[in-house]
Amino acid sequence: MKNAIQAEDHAAILIQSIEHFETAGLAFVPITIGKKGPTKKQWQSPENLLKKSHELVSLGRTNLGIAHAACTPPTCALDIDQLVPANEWFAARGVSLAHLMDAPDAVGVSSGRVGSAKLLYRLPHDFGTPRSIKITDKNKICILEFRCATKNGSTVQDLIPPSVHPSGTTYRWTGSGDPLKIPEIPQNVLNIWQELIKPKRKQKILKFDPYSRPETPRQIAIVRDLLSYIDADCDYETWRNCIWAILSTGWERAVDLALAWSESAPDRFEPEAFWNVVKSYEPDRTDPITLGTLYFHARQQETTHG
């Protein structure tokens, strides 16, 4: 099967793998020869994507992209633009890029460009379609990219063999794995991606907040003490305002503090609701929520139960 896929002739590849495409759950988008991306409007729409073998064979000679978010289960790509800095970036996070590329089931794609590489993976069935993330160096030059979907959830695509790169080189399969049996993304790589797409809070500290404090062990301890008086199993408005009050500090550990407090009510805690509240925090609102909110509710609880 691997030898058939590595053949130069596009039609031969599709014909010889005709019985496999449906069972592999892959979705494709046709692309003009020599182009890296589709030009057709709304190409991500289901009706414009190809999932049946006979649809692929009828195309003849064309570039072909795998539509990650439309595959079942979704696929994704680890796109390496600069191999050396990408290797250093992953190493700093405890991941060996060389190990990923040399894995016995690794499915890679090469455009022929020196210093670049691409690995294809499946995503867990229940993980969804994460938005793509681009990693750049200090000069804003792309080092690598995690690719699956756009911010609004539409699929992105990556060219597969035997597509032709704009430079004239032909894409080819690399790695020891079978392209029709794309492996699941390693958990350590998935964990890094999850951290990258985690909602980012704004760092600004409101200057007119009389309760704002520097992030020191003592001040963190004070906030934890205040939270110990406030039951996280409270009404939604109180819970939300307490989270916003913690975020108003602008501390690096603010989200962790809010999460730990919210999880202290396990029967009530819902991760999705928590992250929605974090994302909705607006430090520039005209009626800001500050640490004073924690002092207020802590005193209330102390008065009620003390």
N, C-alpha and C positions, 0 to 999 in steps of 0.2 A: 504493500500500500504506500509506504513512504517513497519508494522509487517512482511510483506512478505520479505522486504529488510533486516530485522534484522535476518532472519532465518539463521541457521547454514549451510544448504546445498547449495552449490554454484549453482548446476544445477537448484534447485528449485527456487532460486532467479531469475535466468535468464529467466526461463520459465514463471514465474508468472508476470514478467515485460516486456515480449516480445513485447507487443504492444506499449510500451512507449519509448524504446531506440531511435528509429528513430526521433520521434517528439521532444525528449529532445535534439537532436543535439549533443550527446556525442560521443567521440572517445576513444577507448581503446587499450591497448597493453597487450598481454599475457606475463606472467612472471612465471618462474618456481617456484613451491611451495617452500616456505622457503627462497626465494630470495627477495631482496628489489628492484632490478632493472633488466631490460632486458639484456640478453647477446647476442642476435642476432645482427649482424652488420646491420647498417642502419635501425634500428627498427623505427626511426622517419619518414621514407619515407611513403607517403600516402598508397602505396600498402601493407605495413606491419601493418597498423593500422586497427582496426575493428570498423565499424559503424553500421552494420546491426545485428538485433537480432538473426537471424539464425546462423550467424558467431560466436556469443558469446555462444549460446547454444551448438554448436558442439564441443566446447573446453572441456567440462566436467569439472573435478576438476582441477583448476589452480589458481594461483595468477593473479590478474588483476589490471592494473594501468590505471588511467584516463589521457589521453594525452591532456594536457591543451590547447596548441596553436592550436591543430587540431580540437577542438570542435567548434560548431557554435551556438551562439557567443563563443569566447574563454573563458575558465575557468581559474582559478588560485587558488593557495593555500596560506594561511597564516600559515606557519609551525612553531609551537612553540616548541623549544627544551628545554628551561628552563623557566618555567612558571613565577617564581618570578621576575627574572631580566627582562624578556620580558614585564611583567606588568608595571614595573618601567620605562622601555624604552618608552612604549607607553604613560604612564601617563605624562611623561616629554614633550610630544608632543600634549597633550590635548585630548588623546583618552583613553577610558576605555576598556581594554581588557575583563573585566568581562561583560560589557554591550554587546560587540560583541558576546561573547559566549552564553549569555542568551537571545539574540534576538529571537523573536517568529518564525522567518524564518531561524534561524541559522542551517547550515548543517555542521556537524563536523565529523571527523574520529579519532578514538582512536586506538593506537597500543597496549594499555595495559601498556605502560611504564609510571611510575609515573612522574609527573612534565612535561609531554609533551602533546601537543594537536595540532589539525589541523582543520582549517576552510576552506571550499570551497566556492568560489564565481564565478559569471559570471563577465566578463568585459564588459563595454559599447560597443555597436556595432562598433562605429567609433574610438575606442581607440587603436586598434592594439594589438600586443602581446609583452608586455614589458619584458625586460630581467630580469632574476632572480637576486635578491640581498640578500646577506647573511650579517647578523648583528652579530658581535662578541664582546666579552668583552675584557678587557685589556690583557687577557692571550690568546687571539685568539681562544677562545672556542665559538662555535656558540650558540647564544641566540635564534634567530629566522630567518626566511627566507621568502621573498616574492618570489613565484615561478610561472613561466609561460613558459618562453622560455630561450634559451641559448643566448650568445652574438651574434651568427650568425643567430638567428631567429628560430632554430630548437626547437621543443617542448620538454618540460621536462614532467615527469609523477609522479603521486603519487598513491600509492596503496590504493585500496578501499576494503571494506568488500566483501566477507569473506576471503580475502587473509590471509596468515599465515606469521607472522613476523619471522625472523631468530631465535628469542629467543623461538619460539614455541607458542606464544600468537596469538589469532585470532583478526584481525581488526574488529571493530564494529562501527556502526553509532552512533553519538551523536548529541545533539541539538534537537530542536523542529521542524525543517523544514523538507521538503521532498527532499531527494537526487535527485529526478528527476525534482525538481523545485528549482535548486540552485539559491540563491538570488544574486542580483547585489552587487558588492563590495561597501561598504559605501564610500561616496565622501571624507570624512576626511582621510580614510585609503589610498585611491587612490592618494590623494594630497601628502601624505608622500612618497609614492612609486615614484611619479613623481619627487619629489625633490631628491630622492636618485639616480635616473638614469640620472638626468640632467648632461650634459657633464661637466666634471671637467677641469678647466684650470690649467696649471702649474703655480706654485707660484714663480718661480725663477725670480729675478730681475737682469738684466744684469749689471754687475759692471762697465762696461765702458760707460754706458749711462749717459751723462752729464746732462740729464734732469730728471733723476730718483729722486724721492722725497719720504719722509715718508708719510704714509697715515694719514694726519691730516685734520681737517675741512678746514683749510686755503688752503691746496694743492688741496683738492677735489673741493673747490670753484673755484680755478684757472682753473682746467681742465674743469669744467662746463662752465666757462666764455669763454674759448677757443672754446668749442663746440658750443656755442651760435652764433659764427661767421661763422660756417661751416654748410652749408645746407646738411642735410642727404639725400635729393633728388638729389644726385650727381651721377657721373659715378661709376660703380662697383668697379674699382680699388681704387678710392679715398675713397669710403665707407669702403671697406675691410681694407685698410691701416690705416684708422682712428680707426677702431675697434681694430686692432692689436696694435696700438700705446697706446690705453687705457689699453689693457691687459698687455703691457710691464711693467706697474707700479708694477704688482704683488699684487695690493691691493685687499682686500676682496670684496670691492664694485665695482671693475673694470667692471665686467660683467653687473651689474645693471646700471652703468653709460653708458656703450656702448648700452645697450638695450633701455634705456630711450631716448638716442640721436637718435637711429635708428627709434624708434616709432614716433619721431617727424615728420616723413614723412609717414603718414598713408597710402597714396595711393601707396607708393612704398614698404613699409615694408612687408617682408615675413618671418615669424618665422623660417621656416625650413632653409632658406638661411642664416639667422642670426646664428643659432646654428651650421651650417656647417662651417661658418667662424670662430666661436669661437673654434670649435674642431680642425681646421686646423692650429691654431696658434702655431708657433714653436719658443720658446724663444732662442734656441741655433743656429738659422740659421746664416750663415756667413755674411749676409747683414741685420742685425736686423732692424726692424721697432721700433722706440722709440717715446717718447713724442715730440721729435723735429718735427715729422710729423704733429702733431696738431698745433704747432707754425707756421709751414710753411703755412699750408692751411688757418689758421685763418688770417695770415697777407695778404695772397692772396685775401681772401674775403673782408677784411677790405679795401685793396687798390682798389679793383674792385668796391665795393659798397659805400665806404666812401667818 
